[in-house]
Amino acid sequence: MSFSEERKSGIEIPCAMFNALFLTEHAKNHFLREGISLRHICDWMMFRLKYAECLNWSIFENTAKEFGLLRFVQSMNHLADYIMYGEENILDGKG
């Protein structure tokens, strides 16, 4: 799996998969050390919206599991869904 993409300029930039893993690992480290803020959840929410169609989410989940991030990713997803959809019962699986 490649973690970068080359643009027309010849400059390599991180691909969506790398960014997804970085965002979640970074937020998890903040959570464990000093806590996370709404900004971290909103960053993840906006990332998901932008890359909803082009990121292979199944591969992302498998990779997140390998890195020990899956449960944290699931929590971030629930919080992002709550912000986007405002469903009161989204966290208990009935939403």
Biopython code that builds the backbone (N, CA, C, O; Angstrom):
import numpy as np
from Bio.PDB.StructureBuilder import StructureBuilder

atoms = [
    (1, "MET", "N", (0.841, -1.168, 0.000)),
    (1, "MET", "CA", (0.000, 0.000, 0.000)),
    (1, "MET", "C", (0.891, 1.237, 0.000)),
    (1, "MET", "O", (1.815, 1.355, 0.805)),
    (2, "SER", "N", (0.603, 2.136, -0.898)),
    (2, "SER", "CA", (1.368, 3.379, -0.973)),
    (2, "SER", "C", (0.706, 4.438, -0.096)),
    (2, "SER", "O", (-0.518, 4.561, -0.064)),
    (3, "PHE", "N", (1.527, 5.188, 0.606)),
    (3, "PHE", "CA", (0.994, 6.224, 1.473)),
    (3, "PHE", "C", (1.210, 7.625, 0.915)),
    (3, "PHE", "O", (1.057, 8.614, 1.631)),
    (4, "SER", "N", (1.568, 7.706, -0.377)),
    (4, "SER", "CA", (1.720, 9.032, -0.976)),
    (4, "SER", "C", (1.233, 8.999, -2.416)),
    (4, "SER", "O", (1.120, 7.941, -3.034)),
    (5, "GLU", "N", (0.949, 10.184, -2.929)),
    (5, "GLU", "CA", (0.534, 10.362, -4.313)),
    (5, "GLU", "C", (1.448, 11.403, -4.936)),
    (5, "GLU", "O", (1.865, 12.351, -4.270)),
    (6, "GLU", "N", (1.754, 11.227, -6.202)),
    (6, "GLU", "CA", (2.574, 12.230, -6.884)),
    (6, "GLU", "C", (1.658, 13.123, -7.706)),
    (6, "GLU", "O", (0.837, 12.637, -8.484)),
    (7, "ARG", "N", (1.802, 14.408, -7.533)),
    (7, "ARG", "CA", (1.015, 15.388, -8.284)),
    (7, "ARG", "C", (1.722, 15.733, -9.585)),
    (7, "ARG", "O", (2.866, 15.332, -9.801)),
    (8, "LYS", "N", (1.049, 16.468, -10.442)),
    (8, "LYS", "CA", (1.627, 16.894, -11.717)),
    (8, "LYS", "C", (2.918, 17.671, -11.514)),
    (8, "LYS", "O", (3.793, 17.669, -12.381)),
    (9, "SER", "N", (3.036, 18.327, -10.384)),
    (9, "SER", "CA", (4.239, 19.113, -10.094)),
    (9, "SER", "C", (5.437, 18.227, -9.785)),
    (9, "SER", "O", (6.567, 18.712, -9.723)),
    (10, "GLY", "N", (5.199, 16.925, -9.589)),
    (10, "GLY", "CA", (6.271, 16.006, -9.235)),
    (10, "GLY", "C", (6.505, 15.904, -7.737)),
    (10, "GLY", "O", (7.371, 15.156, -7.285)),
    (11, "ILE", "N", (5.733, 16.657, -6.974)),
    (11, "ILE", "CA", (5.867, 16.630, -5.519)),
    (11, "ILE", "C", (4.946, 15.556, -4.955)),
    (11, "ILE", "O", (3.761, 15.502, -5.282)),
    (12, "GLU", "N", (5.506, 14.709, -4.108)),
    (12, "GLU", "CA", (4.684, 13.687, -3.467)),
    (12, "GLU", "C", (3.983, 14.275, -2.255)),
    (12, "GLU", "O", (4.582, 15.002, -1.462)),
    (13, "ILE", "N", (2.705, 13.949, -2.124)),
    (13, "ILE", "CA", (1.940, 14.375, -0.957)),
    (13, "ILE", "C", (1.301, 13.141, -0.325)),
    (13, "ILE", "O", (1.113, 12.128, -0.999)),
    (14, "PRO", "N", (0.969, 13.216, 0.945)),
    (14, "PRO", "CA", (0.331, 12.061, 1.588)),
    (14, "PRO", "C", (-1.013, 11.753, 0.935)),
    (14, "PRO", "O", (-1.766, 12.662, 0.585)),
    (15, "CYS", "N", (-1.303, 10.478, 0.775)),
    (15, "CYS", "CA", (-2.582, 10.068, 0.202)),
    (15, "CYS", "C", (-3.669, 10.103, 1.279)),
    (15, "CYS", "O", (-3.381, 10.313, 2.458)),
    (16, "ALA", "N", (-4.909, 9.896, 0.866)),
    (16, "ALA", "CA", (-6.042, 9.937, 1.794)),
    (16, "ALA", "C", (-5.894, 8.899, 2.901)),
    (16, "ALA", "O", (-6.246, 9.170, 4.049)),
    (17, "MET", "N", (-5.380, 7.716, 2.576)),
    (17, "MET", "CA", (-5.212, 6.673, 3.589)),
    (17, "MET", "C", (-4.242, 7.131, 4.678)),
    (17, "MET", "O", (-4.512, 6.963, 5.867)),
    (18, "PHE", "N", (-3.118, 7.706, 4.270)),
    (18, "PHE", "CA", (-2.159, 8.209, 5.254)),
    (18, "PHE", "C", (-2.807, 9.287, 6.115)),
    (18, "PHE", "O", (-2.677, 9.273, 7.339)),
    (19, "ASN", "N", (-3.502, 10.215, 5.476)),
    (19, "ASN", "CA", (-4.135, 11.300, 6.226)),
    (19, "ASN", "C", (-5.176, 10.777, 7.209)),
    (19, "ASN", "O", (-5.282, 11.282, 8.327)),
    (20, "ALA", "N", (-5.941, 9.771, 6.801)),
    (20, "ALA", "CA", (-6.939, 9.189, 7.708)),
    (20, "ALA", "C", (-6.264, 8.568, 8.926)),
    (20, "ALA", "O", (-6.703, 8.765, 10.059)),
    (21, "LEU", "N", (-5.200, 7.821, 8.683)),
    (21, "LEU", "CA", (-4.475, 7.194, 9.795)),
    (21, "LEU", "C", (-3.799, 8.245, 10.669)),
    (21, "LEU", "O", (-3.792, 8.131, 11.895)),
    (22, "PHE", "N", (-3.235, 9.263, 10.038)),
    (22, "PHE", "CA", (-2.567, 10.314, 10.807)),
    (22, "PHE", "C", (-3.560, 11.079, 11.677)),
    (22, "PHE", "O", (-3.308, 11.310, 12.859)),
    (23, "LEU", "N", (-4.691, 11.472, 11.086)),
    (23, "LEU", "CA", (-5.688, 12.228, 11.852)),
    (23, "LEU", "C", (-6.157, 11.456, 13.077)),
    (23, "LEU", "O", (-6.281, 12.020, 14.164)),
    (24, "THR", "N", (-6.415, 10.169, 12.899)),
    (24, "THR", "CA", (-6.926, 9.389, 14.027)),
    (24, "THR", "C", (-5.836, 9.098, 15.055)),
    (24, "THR", "O", (-6.094, 9.160, 16.257)),
    (25, "GLU", "N", (-4.628, 8.784, 14.603)),
    (25, "GLU", "CA", (-3.528, 8.543, 15.545)),
    (25, "GLU", "C", (-3.205, 9.822, 16.321)),
    (25, "GLU", "O", (-2.981, 9.782, 17.530)),
    (26, "HIS", "N", (-3.183, 10.940, 15.623)),
    (26, "HIS", "CA", (-2.894, 12.228, 16.259)),
    (26, "HIS", "C", (-3.960, 12.559, 17.314)),
    (26, "HIS", "O", (-3.634, 12.954, 18.433)),
    (27, "ALA", "N", (-5.222, 12.394, 16.948)),
    (27, "ALA", "CA", (-6.309, 12.670, 17.893)),
    (27, "ALA", "C", (-6.248, 11.714, 19.083)),
    (27, "ALA", "O", (-6.486, 12.120, 20.221)),
    (28, "LYS", "N", (-5.929, 10.449, 18.821)),
    (28, "LYS", "CA", (-5.834, 9.473, 19.915)),
    (28, "LYS", "C", (-4.715, 9.853, 20.885)),
    (28, "LYS", "O", (-4.889, 9.763, 22.101)),
    (29, "ASN", "N", (-3.577, 10.272, 20.355)),
    (29, "ASN", "CA", (-2.475, 10.691, 21.223)),
    (29, "ASN", "C", (-2.868, 11.891, 22.079)),
    (29, "ASN", "O", (-2.539, 11.945, 23.264)),
    (30, "HIS", "N", (-3.571, 12.852, 21.481)),
    (30, "HIS", "CA", (-4.058, 13.990, 22.268)),
    (30, "HIS", "C", (-5.028, 13.512, 23.347)),
    (30, "HIS", "O", (-4.955, 13.943, 24.497)),
    (31, "PHE", "N", (-5.932, 12.620, 22.963)),
    (31, "PHE", "CA", (-6.927, 12.104, 23.908)),
    (31, "PHE", "C", (-6.252, 11.453, 25.111)),
    (31, "PHE", "O", (-6.661, 11.668, 26.253)),
    (32, "LEU", "N", (-5.234, 10.671, 24.852)),
    (32, "LEU", "CA", (-4.554, 9.961, 25.934)),
    (32, "LEU", "C", (-3.705, 10.882, 26.804)),
    (32, "LEU", "O", (-3.498, 10.598, 27.984)),
    (33, "ARG", "N", (-3.216, 11.970, 26.242)),
    (33, "ARG", "CA", (-2.306, 12.841, 26.993)),
    (33, "ARG", "C", (-3.021, 14.006, 27.682)),
    (33, "ARG", "O", (-2.891, 14.193, 28.891)),
    (34, "GLU", "N", (-3.763, 14.772, 26.918)),
    (34, "GLU", "CA", (-4.390, 15.953, 27.523)),
    (34, "GLU", "C", (-5.850, 16.126, 27.166)),
    (34, "GLU", "O", (-6.490, 17.075, 27.618)),
    (35, "GLY", "N", (-6.381, 15.229, 26.370)),
    (35, "GLY", "CA", (-7.773, 15.337, 25.950)),
    (35, "GLY", "C", (-7.871, 15.915, 24.544)),
    (35, "GLY", "O", (-6.937, 16.542, 24.045)),
    (36, "ILE", "N", (-9.011, 15.692, 23.926)),
    (36, "ILE", "CA", (-9.234, 16.242, 22.592)),
    (36, "ILE", "C", (-10.354, 17.265, 22.668)),
    (36, "ILE", "O", (-11.138, 17.296, 23.617)),
    (37, "SER", "N", (-10.403, 18.087, 21.657)),
    (37, "SER", "CA", (-11.426, 19.129, 21.610)),
    (37, "SER", "C", (-12.383, 18.847, 20.453)),
    (37, "SER", "O", (-12.193, 17.921, 19.663)),
    (38, "LEU", "N", (-13.389, 19.661, 20.390)),
    (38, "LEU", "CA", (-14.360, 19.556, 19.305)),
    (38, "LEU", "C", (-13.675, 19.694, 17.948)),
    (38, "LEU", "O", (-14.130, 19.115, 16.962)),
    (39, "ARG", "N", (-12.594, 20.452, 17.893)),
    (39, "ARG", "CA", (-11.865, 20.639, 16.632)),
    (39, "ARG", "C", (-11.401, 19.310, 16.054)),
    (39, "ARG", "O", (-11.494, 19.102, 14.844)),
    (40, "HIS", "N", (-10.902, 18.405, 16.895)),
    (40, "HIS", "CA", (-10.440, 17.103, 16.410)),
    (40, "HIS", "C", (-11.592, 16.313, 15.789)),
    (40, "HIS", "O", (-11.427, 15.674, 14.750)),
    (41, "ILE", "N", (-12.745, 16.362, 16.428)),
    (41, "ILE", "CA", (-13.920, 15.660, 15.899)),
    (41, "ILE", "C", (-14.368, 16.307, 14.593)),
    (41, "ILE", "O", (-14.706, 15.608, 13.637)),
    (42, "CYS", "N", (-14.373, 17.632, 14.548)),
    (42, "CYS", "CA", (-14.777, 18.335, 13.324)),
    (42, "CYS", "C", (-13.789, 18.100, 12.183)),
    (42, "CYS", "O", (-14.201, 17.962, 11.031)),
    (43, "ASP", "N", (-12.495, 18.053, 12.487)),
    (43, "ASP", "CA", (-11.497, 17.721, 11.459)),
    (43, "ASP", "C", (-11.805, 16.357, 10.857)),
    (43, "ASP", "O", (-11.780, 16.188, 9.638)),
    (44, "TRP", "N", (-12.095, 15.385, 11.718)),
    (44, "TRP", "CA", (-12.402, 14.033, 11.254)),
    (44, "TRP", "C", (-13.701, 14.021, 10.456)),
    (44, "TRP", "O", (-13.791, 13.348, 9.430)),
    (45, "MET", "N", (-14.705, 14.759, 10.918)),
    (45, "MET", "CA", (-15.982, 14.836, 10.225)),
    (45, "MET", "C", (-15.790, 15.407, 8.818)),
    (45, "MET", "O", (-16.328, 14.867, 7.851)),
    (46, "MET", "N", (-15.030, 16.488, 8.702)),
    (46, "MET", "CA", (-14.808, 17.109, 7.397)),
    (46, "MET", "C", (-13.966, 16.216, 6.488)),
    (46, "MET", "O", (-14.200, 16.155, 5.281)),
    (47, "PHE", "N", (-12.995, 15.533, 7.065)),
    (47, "PHE", "CA", (-12.190, 14.598, 6.283)),
    (47, "PHE", "C", (-13.082, 13.502, 5.702)),
    (47, "PHE", "O", (-12.983, 13.176, 4.519)),
    (48, "ARG", "N", (-13.946, 12.941, 6.533)),
    (48, "ARG", "CA", (-14.850, 11.884, 6.057)),
    (48, "ARG", "C", (-15.744, 12.383, 4.935)),
    (48, "ARG", "O", (-15.974, 11.669, 3.959)),
    (49, "LEU", "N", (-16.247, 13.598, 5.066)),
    (49, "LEU", "CA", (-17.103, 14.148, 4.014)),
    (49, "LEU", "C", (-16.338, 14.318, 2.707)),
    (49, "LEU", "O", (-16.850, 13.990, 1.636)),
    (50, "LYS", "N", (-15.122, 14.825, 2.795)),
    (50, "LYS", "CA", (-14.325, 15.075, 1.584)),
    (50, "LYS", "C", (-13.914, 13.778, 0.890)),
    (50, "LYS", "O", (-13.938, 13.699, -0.339)),
    (51, "TYR", "N", (-13.540, 12.768, 1.661)),
    (51, "TYR", "CA", (-13.005, 11.535, 1.086)),
    (51, "TYR", "C", (-13.987, 10.366, 1.134)),
    (51, "TYR", "O", (-13.583, 9.213, 0.986)),
    (52, "ALA", "N", (-15.251, 10.650, 1.337)),
    (52, "ALA", "CA", (-16.260, 9.598, 1.476)),
    (52, "ALA", "C", (-16.264, 8.626, 0.298)),
    (52, "ALA", "O", (-16.423, 7.420, 0.489)),
    (53, "GLU", "N", (-16.094, 9.136, -0.897)),
    (53, "GLU", "CA", (-16.200, 8.301, -2.095)),
    (53, "GLU", "C", (-14.876, 7.710, -2.562)),
    (53, "GLU", "O", (-14.872, 6.663, -3.210)),
    (54, "CYS", "N", (-13.761, 8.347, -2.254)),
    (54, "CYS", "CA", (-12.500, 7.904, -2.857)),
    (54, "CYS", "C", (-11.622, 7.065, -1.933)),
    (54, "CYS", "O", (-10.670, 6.442, -2.403)),
    (55, "LEU", "N", (-11.911, 7.031, -0.642)),
    (55, "LEU", "CA", (-11.103, 6.228, 0.274)),
    (55, "LEU", "C", (-11.754, 4.865, 0.439)),
    (55, "LEU", "O", (-12.965, 4.769, 0.642)),
    (56, "ASN", "N", (-10.958, 3.819, 0.353)),
    (56, "ASN", "CA", (-11.481, 2.475, 0.586)),
    (56, "ASN", "C", (-11.595, 2.286, 2.096)),
    (56, "ASN", "O", (-10.616, 1.969, 2.772)),
    (57, "TRP", "N", (-12.800, 2.485, 2.610)),
    (57, "TRP", "CA", (-13.021, 2.480, 4.055)),
    (57, "TRP", "C", (-12.826, 1.102, 4.664)),
    (57, "TRP", "O", (-12.467, 0.995, 5.837)),
    (58, "SER", "N", (-13.051, 0.060, 3.902)),
    (58, "SER", "CA", (-12.824, -1.297, 4.402)),
    (58, "SER", "C", (-11.336, -1.527, 4.664)),
    (58, "SER", "O", (-10.957, -2.071, 5.701)),
    (59, "ILE", "N", (-10.502, -1.111, 3.721)),
    (59, "ILE", "CA", (-9.049, -1.224, 3.910)),
    (59, "ILE", "C", (-8.607, -0.325, 5.060)),
    (59, "ILE", "O", (-7.749, -0.705, 5.857)),
    (60, "PHE", "N", (-9.195, 0.872, 5.145)),
    (60, "PHE", "CA", (-8.847, 1.763, 6.249)),
    (60, "PHE", "C", (-9.157, 1.109, 7.594)),
    (60, "PHE", "O", (-8.335, 1.151, 8.509)),
    (61, "GLU", "N", (-10.340, 0.504, 7.717)),
    (61, "GLU", "CA", (-10.705, -0.146, 8.980)),
    (61, "GLU", "C", (-9.749, -1.283, 9.316)),
    (61, "GLU", "O", (-9.353, -1.436, 10.472)),
    (62, "ASN", "N", (-9.377, -2.075, 8.325)),
    (62, "ASN", "CA", (-8.423, -3.163, 8.568)),
    (62, "ASN", "C", (-7.065, -2.622, 9.001)),
    (62, "ASN", "O", (-6.435, -3.165, 9.909)),
    (63, "THR", "N", (-6.620, -1.556, 8.352)),
    (63, "THR", "CA", (-5.333, -0.954, 8.711)),
    (63, "THR", "C", (-5.407, -0.322, 10.095)),
    (63, "THR", "O", (-4.473, -0.444, 10.887)),
    (64, "ALA", "N", (-6.512, 0.349, 10.386)),
    (64, "ALA", "CA", (-6.694, 0.942, 11.716)),
    (64, "ALA", "C", (-6.668, -0.146, 12.787)),
    (64, "ALA", "O", (-6.127, 0.055, 13.875)),
    (65, "LYS", "N", (-7.248, -1.281, 12.476)),
    (65, "LYS", "CA", (-7.233, -2.404, 13.427)),
    (65, "LYS", "C", (-5.804, -2.886, 13.663)),
    (65, "LYS", "O", (-5.418, -3.166, 14.798)),
    (66, "GLU", "N", (-5.023, -2.983, 12.589)),
    (66, "GLU", "CA", (-3.620, -3.404, 12.712)),
    (66, "GLU", "C", (-2.822, -2.456, 13.601)),
    (66, "GLU", "O", (-1.935, -2.889, 14.337)),
    (67, "PHE", "N", (-3.139, -1.157, 13.533)),
    (67, "PHE", "CA", (-2.427, -0.152, 14.317)),
    (67, "PHE", "C", (-3.045, 0.073, 15.698)),
    (67, "PHE", "O", (-2.591, 0.936, 16.449)),
    (68, "GLY", "N", (-4.071, -0.696, 16.030)),
    (68, "GLY", "CA", (-4.721, -0.534, 17.328)),
    (68, "GLY", "C", (-5.570, 0.718, 17.434)),
    (68, "GLY", "O", (-5.736, 1.273, 18.520)),
    (69, "LEU", "N", (-6.107, 1.162, 16.309)),
    (69, "LEU", "CA", (-6.886, 2.400, 16.267)),
    (69, "LEU", "C", (-8.379, 2.187, 16.053)),
    (69, "LEU", "O", (-9.152, 3.141, 16.137)),
    (70, "LEU", "N", (-8.797, 0.962, 15.780)),
    (70, "LEU", "CA", (-10.167, 0.745, 15.314)),
    (70, "LEU", "C", (-11.214, 1.233, 16.310)),
    (70, "LEU", "O", (-12.149, 1.930, 15.915)),
    (71, "ARG", "N", (-11.085, 0.892, 17.569)),
    (71, "ARG", "CA", (-12.100, 1.324, 18.549)),
    (71, "ARG", "C", (-12.125, 2.850, 18.679)),
    (71, "ARG", "O", (-13.190, 3.445, 18.840)),
    (72, "PHE", "N", (-10.968, 3.468, 18.609)),
    (72, "PHE", "CA", (-10.930, 4.932, 18.668)),
    (72, "PHE", "C", (-11.587, 5.524, 17.421)),
    (72, "PHE", "O", (-12.340, 6.493, 17.515)),
    (73, "VAL", "N", (-11.302, 4.946, 16.257)),
    (73, "VAL", "CA", (-11.921, 5.401, 15.004)),
    (73, "VAL", "C", (-13.439, 5.275, 15.100)),
    (73, "VAL", "O", (-14.164, 6.184, 14.697)),
    (74, "GLN", "N", (-13.918, 4.158, 15.629)),
    (74, "GLN", "CA", (-15.362, 3.963, 15.765)),
    (74, "GLN", "C", (-15.974, 5.032, 16.672)),
    (74, "GLN", "O", (-17.065, 5.534, 16.402)),
    (75, "SER", "N", (-15.266, 5.373, 17.743)),
    (75, "SER", "CA", (-15.748, 6.427, 18.645)),
    (75, "SER", "C", (-15.781, 7.778, 17.942)),
    (75, "SER", "O", (-16.743, 8.535, 18.077)),
    (76, "MET", "N", (-14.720, 8.073, 17.189)),
    (76, "MET", "CA", (-14.680, 9.335, 16.436)),
    (76, "MET", "C", (-15.820, 9.375, 15.416)),
    (76, "MET", "O", (-16.449, 10.417, 15.226)),
    (77, "ASN", "N", (-16.085, 8.247, 14.763)),
    (77, "ASN", "CA", (-17.177, 8.184, 13.790)),
    (77, "ASN", "C", (-18.525, 8.455, 14.450)),
    (77, "ASN", "O", (-19.343, 9.196, 13.906)),
    (78, "HIS", "N", (-18.760, 7.865, 15.609)),
    (78, "HIS", "CA", (-20.023, 8.091, 16.316)),
    (78, "HIS", "C", (-20.193, 9.565, 16.677)),
    (78, "HIS", "O", (-21.268, 10.135, 16.497)),
    (79, "LEU", "N", (-19.135, 10.171, 17.184)),
    (79, "LEU", "CA", (-19.212, 11.588, 17.544)),
    (79, "LEU", "C", (-19.426, 12.466, 16.312)),
    (79, "LEU", "O", (-20.216, 13.410, 16.350)),
    (80, "ALA", "N", (-18.727, 12.159, 15.226)),
    (80, "ALA", "CA", (-18.900, 12.922, 13.984)),
    (80, "ALA", "C", (-20.319, 12.758, 13.449)),
    (80, "ALA", "O", (-20.929, 13.727, 12.994)),
    (81, "ASP", "N", (-20.849, 11.531, 13.501)),
    (81, "ASP", "CA", (-22.227, 11.293, 13.054)),
    (81, "ASP", "C", (-23.220, 12.084, 13.899)),
    (81, "ASP", "O", (-24.184, 12.643, 13.377)),
    (82, "TYR", "N", (-22.979, 12.125, 15.195)),
    (82, "TYR", "CA", (-23.864, 12.881, 16.081)),
    (82, "TYR", "C", (-23.859, 14.359, 15.700)),
    (82, "TYR", "O", (-24.911, 14.998, 15.674)),
    (83, "ILE", "N", (-22.690, 14.896, 15.409)),
    (83, "ILE", "CA", (-22.601, 16.306, 15.012)),
    (83, "ILE", "C", (-23.303, 16.529, 13.674)),
    (83, "ILE", "O", (-24.029, 17.510, 13.511)),
    (84, "MET", "N", (-23.089, 15.623, 12.715)),
    (84, "MET", "CA", (-23.662, 15.804, 11.378)),
    (84, "MET", "C", (-25.167, 15.588, 11.356)),
    (84, "MET", "O", (-25.891, 16.350, 10.716)),
    (85, "TYR", "N", (-25.647, 14.557, 12.047)),
    (85, "TYR", "CA", (-27.048, 14.159, 11.926)),
    (85, "TYR", "C", (-27.884, 14.529, 13.141)),
    (85, "TYR", "O", (-29.112, 14.562, 13.060)),
    (86, "GLY", "N", (-27.229, 14.809, 14.273)),
    (86, "GLY", "CA", (-27.936, 15.242, 15.462)),
    (86, "GLY", "C", (-28.868, 14.216, 16.071)),
    (86, "GLY", "O", (-29.798, 14.575, 16.794)),
    (87, "GLU", "N", (-28.636, 12.953, 15.792)),
    (87, "GLU", "CA", (-29.513, 11.921, 16.334)),
    (87, "GLU", "C", (-29.158, 11.666, 17.790)),
    (87, "GLU", "O", (-28.024, 11.313, 18.112)),
    (88, "GLU", "N", (-30.127, 11.845, 18.653)),
    (88, "GLU", "CA", (-29.908, 11.699, 20.088)),
    (88, "GLU", "C", (-29.461, 10.296, 20.475)),
    (88, "GLU", "O", (-28.671, 10.132, 21.404)),
    (89, "ASN", "N", (-29.958, 9.286, 19.775)),
    (89, "ASN", "CA", (-29.682, 7.903, 20.178)),
    (89, "ASN", "C", (-28.652, 7.216, 19.297)),
    (89, "ASN", "O", (-28.602, 5.986, 19.265)),
    (90, "ILE", "N", (-27.836, 7.966, 18.590)),
    (90, "ILE", "CA", (-26.879, 7.358, 17.669)),
    (90, "ILE", "C", (-25.828, 6.529, 18.404)),
    (90, "ILE", "O", (-25.320, 5.552, 17.853)),
    (91, "LEU", "N", (-25.498, 6.904, 19.634)),
    (91, "LEU", "CA", (-24.455, 6.192, 20.362)),
    (91, "LEU", "C", (-24.923, 4.869, 20.945)),
    (91, "LEU", "O", (-24.094, 4.020, 21.274)),
    (92, "ASP", "N", (-26.221, 4.672, 21.082)),
    (92, "ASP", "CA", (-26.687, 3.400, 21.630)),
    (92, "ASP", "C", (-27.100, 2.403, 20.549)),
    (92, "ASP", "O", (-27.674, 1.359, 20.859)),
    (93, "GLY", "N", (-26.814, 2.713, 19.290)),
    (93, "GLY", "CA", (-27.067, 1.785, 18.192)),
    (93, "GLY", "C", (-28.500, 1.767, 17.703)),
    (93, "GLY", "O", (-28.834, 0.957, 16.839)),
    (94, "LYS", "N", (-29.354, 2.625, 18.219)),
    (94, "LYS", "CA", (-30.756, 2.636, 17.805)),
    (94, "LYS", "C", (-31.050, 3.730, 16.786)),
    (94, "LYS", "O", (-32.179, 3.858, 16.312)),
    (95, "GLY", "N", (-30.033, 4.514, 16.453)),
    (95, "GLY", "CA", (-30.235, 5.641, 15.540)),
    (95, "GLY", "C", (-30.155, 5.257, 14.107)),
    (95, "GLY", "O", (-30.307, 6.107, 13.230)),
]
sb = StructureBuilder()
sb.init_structure("model")
sb.init_model(0)
sb.init_chain("A")
sb.init_seg("    ")
for serial, (resi, resn, name, xyz) in enumerate(atoms, 1):
    if name == "N":
        sb.init_residue(resn, " ", resi, " ")
    sb.init_atom(name, np.array(xyz, "f"), 0.0, 1.0, " ", f" {name:<3s}", serial, name[0])
structure = sb.get_structure()
